[in-house]
């Protein structure tokens, strides 16, 4: 008879697993002094017990975005990347085009659920959101609109739980930590 793997104790299962989080703001108009969306995401991650290991602001340029993300994807201390901005339909909005080719797997549900939550807040304007998520080198990447309200919607409605190891029936922590 084969021994069954031991189950973690209830107290161990209730201990949150902190993730290394990076926050990228994509904007041609915001700087460190008025990056309220990046500020919100960084503060929310810290309040949830995660570690803010990187933070950057880049212009809305496909190659600039990819350069930052590629470094973070290769950095073992970064397990999740929160990107704000560049997901709309304005001429320079290029976050989806920059990020999608980097994905090993797409998290279709992130954009779907985000738009569902957003519908109640901004009505049919949510169809213009190209929010998306995916995994690259076992790093979760979530791209959301640049407004602080949209970041709050994504964090409170999806990310807070999905980046919490205690959330059931599933979360991304086990995937990111190879559990």
NORHU-V101913 format. One record per helix or strand of 2 or more residues. SS is the DSSP state (helix for helix, strand for strand). FROM is the first residue (numbers start at 1). LEN is the number of residues. If there is no record, write none. Layout:
((SS,FROM,LEN) (SS,FROM,LEN))
This chain:
((helix,10,4) (strand,20,7) (helix,32,3) (helix,36,12) (strand,51,8) (helix,62,13) (strand,80,5) (helix,95,6) (strand,105,2) (helix,108,21) (strand,132,5) (strand,139,6) (helix,148,15) (helix,173,4))
